[in-house]
């Protein structure tokens, strides 16, 4: 099932689905739960377009990203693993397939030779903004790679993206991100 190869759930006779004669699924692993009134009406009680999708992604940057004094999304275009098709390489975000607890890990390395004491940070969140998910780091030596790890409760459909902010202009020369659903939430 895909946008080009849809699955249509059609009613028999004069029955309706939410008032319509049919419903179309256009996403891999899509599903719909229906409830009948016992006569001629079917109501959609639950849909999950991604319920059974695999939930692990491993991506990395394909080019250098310049980060300065504004939140900047890191372009992660090299896909190492994404069996569920949850990573959007054009927008550099992961669409959470289910509501649950996700393990988010990654790393961000800035160009060698950044002035010691330069502050930069990294986060993975649904919006490019400061908050408890944003971790700050100060360059202390010639080379600086910052590891990132956290557990996060996310809703199905949330779009997680990696981003950074720096007090001075820095170049991100290497970045990687791994996201995995570790527990469903009922």
Phi and psi restraints in degrees (value plus and minus 20) as a CYANA .aco file:
   2 UNK   PHI    -180.0  -140.0
   2 UNK   PSI    -199.5  -159.5
   3 UNK   PHI     -81.2   -41.2
   3 UNK   PSI     -50.0   -10.0
   4 UNK   PHI    -109.6   -69.6
   4 UNK   PSI     -38.3     1.7
   5 UNK   PHI    -151.4  -111.4
   5 UNK   PSI      60.1   100.1
   6 UNK   PHI    -102.0   -62.0
   6 UNK   PSI     141.5   181.5
   7 UNK   PHI    -136.9   -96.9
   7 UNK   PSI     106.4   146.4
   8 UNK   PHI    -127.0   -87.0
   8 UNK   PSI     108.2   148.2
   9 UNK   PHI    -119.3   -79.3
   9 UNK   PSI      90.9   130.9
  10 UNK   PHI    -132.0   -92.0
  10 UNK   PSI     129.8   169.8
  11 UNK   PHI    -106.4   -66.4
  11 UNK   PSI     135.4   175.4
  12 UNK   PHI    -114.7   -74.7
  12 UNK   PSI     123.1   163.1
  13 UNK   PHI      39.3    79.3
  13 UNK   PSI    -150.4  -110.4
  14 UNK   PHI    -117.7   -77.7
  14 UNK   PSI     -11.6    28.4
  15 UNK   PHI     -81.0   -41.0
  15 UNK   PSI     135.3   175.3
  16 UNK   PHI    -153.3  -113.3
  16 UNK   PSI     133.7   173.7
  17 UNK   PHI    -131.4   -91.4
  17 UNK   PSI      87.9   127.9
  18 UNK   PHI      31.3    71.3
  18 UNK   PSI      17.2    57.2
  19 UNK   PHI      65.5   105.5
  19 UNK   PSI     -21.5    18.5
  20 UNK   PHI    -133.0   -93.0
  20 UNK   PSI     136.8   176.8
  21 UNK   PHI     -95.4   -55.4
  21 UNK   PSI     -36.4     3.6
  22 UNK   PHI    -176.3  -136.3
  22 UNK   PSI     145.0   185.0
  23 UNK   PHI    -155.2  -115.2
  23 UNK   PSI     118.7   158.7
  24 UNK   PHI    -134.8   -94.8
  24 UNK   PSI     110.5   150.5
  25 UNK   PHI    -120.5   -80.5
  25 UNK   PSI     112.2   152.2
  26 UNK   PHI    -152.8  -112.8
  26 UNK   PSI      -0.8    39.2
  27 UNK   PHI    -148.5  -108.5
  27 UNK   PSI     116.7   156.7
  28 UNK   PHI     -74.5   -34.5
  28 UNK   PSI     119.4   159.4
  29 UNK   PHI      46.9    86.9
  29 UNK   PSI      -2.9    37.1
  30 UNK   PHI     -87.4   -47.4
  30 UNK   PSI     134.0   174.0
  31 UNK   PHI    -172.6  -132.6
  31 UNK   PSI     140.5   180.5
  32 UNK   PHI    -162.6  -122.6
  32 UNK   PSI     120.5   160.5
  33 UNK   PHI    -132.1   -92.1
  33 UNK   PSI     111.8   151.8
  34 UNK   PHI    -138.7   -98.7
  34 UNK   PSI     131.6   171.6
  35 UNK   PHI    -147.6  -107.6
  35 UNK   PSI     114.1   154.1
  36 UNK   PHI    -119.7   -79.7
  36 UNK   PSI     129.8   169.8
  37 UNK   PHI    -108.1   -68.1
  37 UNK   PSI     -18.1    21.9
  38 UNK   PHI      68.7   108.7
  38 UNK   PSI     -23.3    16.7
  39 UNK   PHI    -145.7  -105.7
  39 UNK   PSI     -99.1   -59.1
  40 UNK   PHI    -163.6  -123.6
  40 UNK   PSI      -7.0    33.0
  41 UNK   PHI    -146.8  -106.8
  41 UNK   PSI     110.5   150.5
  42 UNK   PHI    -135.5   -95.5
  42 UNK   PSI     112.2   152.2
  43 UNK   PHI    -133.0   -93.0
  43 UNK   PSI     114.3   154.3
  44 UNK   PHI     -94.7   -54.7
  44 UNK   PSI      97.8   137.8
  45 UNK   PHI    -123.7   -83.7
  45 UNK   PSI     -38.4     1.6
  46 UNK   PHI    -181.9  -141.9
  46 UNK   PSI     117.8   157.8
  47 UNK   PHI    -151.0  -111.0
  47 UNK   PSI     125.3   165.3
  48 UNK   PHI    -165.5  -125.5
  48 UNK   PSI      86.2   126.2
  49 UNK   PHI     -96.6   -56.6
  49 UNK   PSI     -31.5     8.5
  50 UNK   PHI    -157.2  -117.2
  50 UNK   PSI       3.9    43.9
  51 UNK   PHI     -73.7   -33.7
  51 UNK   PSI     -65.6   -25.6
  52 UNK   PHI    -121.3   -81.3
  52 UNK   PSI      -6.6    33.4
  53 UNK   PHI     -85.5   -45.5
  53 UNK   PSI     122.1   162.1
  54 UNK   PHI     -77.3   -37.3
  54 UNK   PSI     130.8   170.8
  55 UNK   PHI    -141.4  -101.4
  55 UNK   PSI       6.9    46.9
  56 UNK   PHI    -141.3  -101.3
  56 UNK   PSI     117.1   157.1
  57 UNK   PHI    -156.8  -116.8
  57 UNK   PSI     124.6   164.6
  58 UNK   PHI    -157.4  -117.4
  58 UNK   PSI      92.5   132.5
  59 UNK   PHI    -150.8  -110.8
  59 UNK   PSI     141.7   181.7
  60 UNK   PHI    -165.2  -125.2
  60 UNK   PSI     146.2   186.2
  61 UNK   PHI     -97.9   -57.9
  61 UNK   PSI     132.0   172.0
  62 UNK   PHI    -130.3   -90.3
  62 UNK   PSI     -28.3    11.7
  63 UNK   PHI    -173.5  -133.5
  63 UNK   PSI     143.6   183.6
  64 UNK   PHI     -90.8   -50.8
  64 UNK   PSI     119.5   159.5
  65 UNK   PHI    -137.6   -97.6
  65 UNK   PSI     109.6   149.6
  66 UNK   PHI    -109.8   -69.8
  66 UNK   PSI     108.4   148.4
  67 UNK   PHI    -140.6  -100.6
  67 UNK   PSI     115.8   155.8
  68 UNK   PHI    -154.2  -114.2
  68 UNK   PSI    -167.0  -127.0
  69 UNK   PHI    -105.0   -65.0
  69 UNK   PSI      28.9    68.9
  70 UNK   PHI    -174.6  -134.6
  70 UNK   PSI     133.8   173.8
  71 UNK   PHI     -87.1   -47.1
  71 UNK   PSI     105.2   145.2
  72 UNK   PHI    -147.3  -107.3
  72 UNK   PSI     104.5   144.5
  73 UNK   PHI     -90.3   -50.3
  73 UNK   PSI     117.6   157.6
  74 UNK   PHI    -107.9   -67.9
  74 UNK   PSI     104.5   144.5
  75 UNK   PHI     -95.6   -55.6
  75 UNK   PSI      88.8   128.8
  76 UNK   PHI    -130.6   -90.6
  76 UNK   PSI      73.0   113.0
  77 UNK   PHI    -127.3   -87.3
  77 UNK   PSI     -30.2     9.8
  78 UNK   PHI    -114.0   -74.0
  78 UNK   PSI      91.5   131.5
  79 UNK   PHI    -115.7   -75.7
  79 UNK   PSI      95.5   135.5
  80 UNK   PHI    -108.1   -68.1
  80 UNK   PSI     -54.9   -14.9
  81 UNK   PHI    -176.7  -136.7
  81 UNK   PSI     110.8   150.8
  82 UNK   PHI    -184.6  -144.6
  82 UNK   PSI      45.0    85.0
  83 UNK   PHI     -80.8   -40.8
  83 UNK   PSI     -44.9    -4.9
  84 UNK   PHI    -112.0   -72.0
  84 UNK   PSI     -25.0    15.0
  85 UNK   PHI      46.3    86.3
  85 UNK   PSI      11.8    51.8
  86 UNK   PHI    -108.0   -68.0
  86 UNK   PSI     -33.4     6.6
  87 UNK   PHI    -113.1   -73.1
  87 UNK   PSI     110.7   150.7
  88 UNK   PHI    -124.8   -84.8
  88 UNK   PSI      81.3   121.3
  89 UNK   PHI     -90.3   -50.3
  89 UNK   PSI     -43.2    -3.2
  90 UNK   PHI     -89.9   -49.9
  90 UNK   PSI     -65.6   -25.6
  91 UNK   PHI    -116.1   -76.1
  91 UNK   PSI     -25.7    14.3
  92 UNK   PHI      33.0    73.0
  92 UNK   PSI      37.2    77.2
  93 UNK   PHI    -164.4  -124.4
  93 UNK   PSI     135.9   175.9
  94 UNK   PHI    -126.4   -86.4
  94 UNK   PSI     105.8   145.8
  95 UNK   PHI    -113.4   -73.4
  95 UNK   PSI      96.3   136.3
  96 UNK   PHI     -84.3   -44.3
  96 UNK   PSI     101.4   141.4
  97 UNK   PHI     -96.1   -56.1
  97 UNK   PSI     -43.7    -3.7
  98 UNK   PHI    -164.4  -124.4
  98 UNK   PSI     138.7   178.7
  99 UNK   PHI     -94.6   -54.6
  99 UNK   PSI     110.1   150.1
 100 UNK   PHI     152.6   192.6
 100 UNK   PSI    -191.3  -151.3
 101 UNK   PHI    -115.9   -75.9
 101 UNK   PSI     106.6   146.6
 102 UNK   PHI    -133.4   -93.4
 102 UNK   PSI     119.0   159.0
 103 UNK   PHI    -111.4   -71.4
 103 UNK   PSI     103.6   143.6
 104 UNK   PHI    -138.4   -98.4
 104 UNK   PSI     101.5   141.5
 105 UNK   PHI    -152.6  -112.6
 105 UNK   PSI     135.3   175.3
 106 UNK   PHI    -196.1  -156.1
 106 UNK   PSI    -198.3  -158.3
 107 UNK   PHI    -171.9  -131.9
 107 UNK   PSI     135.3   175.3
 108 UNK   PHI    -158.9  -118.9
 108 UNK   PSI     102.9   142.9
 109 UNK   PHI    -136.4   -96.4
 109 UNK   PSI     110.9   150.9
 110 UNK   PHI    -116.6   -76.6
 110 UNK   PSI     142.7   182.7
 111 UNK   PHI     -77.5   -37.5
 111 UNK   PSI     126.0   166.0
 112 UNK   PHI     -82.7   -42.7
 112 UNK   PSI     131.4   171.4
 113 UNK   PHI      66.1   106.1
 113 UNK   PSI     -10.6    29.4
 114 UNK   PHI     -87.6   -47.6
 114 UNK   PSI     119.5   159.5
 115 UNK   PHI     -76.0   -36.0
 115 UNK   PSI     110.9   150.9
 116 UNK   PHI     -76.0   -36.0
 116 UNK   PSI     117.7   157.7
 117 UNK   PHI      74.8   114.8
 117 UNK   PSI     -31.9     8.1
 118 UNK   PHI     -80.9   -40.9
 118 UNK   PSI     109.4   149.4
 119 UNK   PHI    -115.9   -75.9
 119 UNK   PSI     112.0   152.0
 120 UNK   PHI    -165.6  -125.6
 120 UNK   PSI     142.6   182.6
 121 UNK   PHI    -161.3  -121.3
 121 UNK   PSI     147.9   187.9
 122 UNK   PHI    -163.2  -123.2
 122 UNK   PSI     129.4   169.4
 123 UNK   PHI    -173.1  -133.1
 123 UNK   PSI     141.4   181.4
 124 UNK   PHI    -151.3  -111.3
 124 UNK   PSI      97.8   137.8
 125 UNK   PHI    -179.2  -139.2
 125 UNK   PSI     157.0   197.0
 126 UNK   PHI    -101.4   -61.4
 126 UNK   PSI     -33.4     6.6
 127 UNK   PHI    -165.2  -125.2
 127 UNK   PSI     126.7   166.7
 128 UNK   PHI    -101.4   -61.4
 128 UNK   PSI      67.8   107.8
 129 UNK   PHI    -176.7  -136.7
 129 UNK   PSI     141.5   181.5
 130 UNK   PHI     -92.4   -52.4
 130 UNK   PSI     134.4   174.4
 131 UNK   PHI     149.7   189.7
 131 UNK   PSI    -193.4  -153.4
 132 UNK   PHI     -85.7   -45.7
 132 UNK   PSI     -34.5     5.5
 133 UNK   PHI    -102.6   -62.6
 133 UNK   PSI     -31.3     8.7
 134 UNK   PHI    -114.1   -74.1
 134 UNK   PSI     103.5   143.5
 135 UNK   PHI    -131.1   -91.1
 135 UNK   PSI     109.6   149.6
 136 UNK   PHI    -114.6   -74.6
 136 UNK   PSI     132.5   172.5
 137 UNK   PHI    -167.5  -127.5
 137 UNK   PSI     126.3   166.3
 138 UNK   PHI    -134.9   -94.9
 138 UNK   PSI     114.2   154.2
 139 UNK   PHI     -86.6   -46.6
 139 UNK   PSI     107.1   147.1
 140 UNK   PHI    -136.7   -96.7
 140 UNK   PSI     -32.4     7.6
 141 UNK   PHI    -167.0  -127.0
 141 UNK   PSI    -190.6  -150.6
 142 UNK   PHI     -79.4   -39.4
 142 UNK   PSI     -62.4   -22.4
 143 UNK   PHI    -134.7   -94.7
 143 UNK   PSI     127.6   167.6
 144 UNK   PHI    -165.7  -125.7
 144 UNK   PSI      95.8   135.8
 145 UNK   PHI    -141.4  -101.4
 145 UNK   PSI     111.5   151.5
 146 UNK   PHI    -131.7   -91.7
 146 UNK   PSI      99.3   139.3
 147 UNK   PHI    -102.1   -62.1
 147 UNK   PSI     129.3   169.3
 148 UNK   PHI    -152.8  -112.8
 148 UNK   PSI     112.7   152.7
 149 UNK   PHI    -175.3  -135.3
 149 UNK   PSI     115.0   155.0
 150 UNK   PHI    -184.3  -144.3
 150 UNK   PSI     139.9   179.9
 151 UNK   PHI    -119.6   -79.6
 151 UNK   PSI     123.1   163.1
 152 UNK   PHI    -167.0  -127.0
 152 UNK   PSI     112.9   152.9
 153 UNK   PHI    -102.0   -62.0
 153 UNK   PSI     100.7   140.7
 154 UNK   PHI    -144.9  -104.9
 154 UNK   PSI     133.9   173.9
 155 UNK   PHI    -116.1   -76.1
 155 UNK   PSI     130.9   170.9
 156 UNK   PHI     -75.0   -35.0
 156 UNK   PSI     112.0   152.0
 157 UNK   PHI      75.1   115.1
 157 UNK   PSI     -33.9     6.1
 158 UNK   PHI     -79.2   -39.2
 158 UNK   PSI     124.1   164.1
 159 UNK   PHI    -133.0   -93.0
 159 UNK   PSI      88.4   128.4
 160 UNK   PHI    -113.9   -73.9
 160 UNK   PSI     115.3   155.3
 161 UNK   PHI    -158.6  -118.6
 161 UNK   PSI     129.8   169.8
 162 UNK   PHI    -111.1   -71.1
 162 UNK   PSI     116.6   156.6
 163 UNK   PHI    -166.8  -126.8
 163 UNK   PSI     146.0   186.0
 164 UNK   PHI    -161.1  -121.1
 164 UNK   PSI     146.9   186.9
 165 UNK   PHI    -168.8  -128.8
 165 UNK   PSI     121.1   161.1
 166 UNK   PHI    -158.2  -118.2
 166 UNK   PSI     125.0   165.0
 167 UNK   PHI     -90.1   -50.1
 167 UNK   PSI     -49.9    -9.9
 168 UNK   PHI    -145.1  -105.1
 168 UNK   PSI     140.3   180.3
 169 UNK   PHI     -85.4   -45.4
 169 UNK   PSI     106.5   146.5
 170 UNK   PHI    -151.5  -111.5
 170 UNK   PSI     137.2   177.2
 171 UNK   PHI    -128.9   -88.9
 171 UNK   PSI     105.6   145.6
 172 UNK   PHI    -105.3   -65.3
 172 UNK   PSI      92.3   132.3
 173 UNK   PHI    -118.2   -78.2
 173 UNK   PSI     -38.3     1.7
 174 UNK   PHI    -170.8  -130.8
 174 UNK   PSI     113.0   153.0
 175 UNK   PHI    -170.3  -130.3
 175 UNK   PSI     126.2   166.2
 176 UNK   PHI    -164.9  -124.9
 176 UNK   PSI     132.9   172.9
 177 UNK   PHI    -165.6  -125.6
 177 UNK   PSI     114.2   154.2
 178 UNK   PHI    -149.2  -109.2
 178 UNK   PSI     113.5   153.5
 179 UNK   PHI    -152.6  -112.6
 179 UNK   PSI     114.3   154.3
 180 UNK   PHI    -165.1  -125.1
 180 UNK   PSI     110.9   150.9
 181 UNK   PHI     -90.4   -50.4
 181 UNK   PSI     104.5   144.5
 182 UNK   PHI    -131.5   -91.5
 182 UNK   PSI     -34.6     5.4
 183 UNK   PHI    -179.6  -139.6
 183 UNK   PSI     109.5   149.5
 184 UNK   PHI     -95.7   -55.7
 184 UNK   PSI     135.0   175.0
 185 UNK   PHI    -139.6   -99.6
 185 UNK   PSI     102.8   142.8
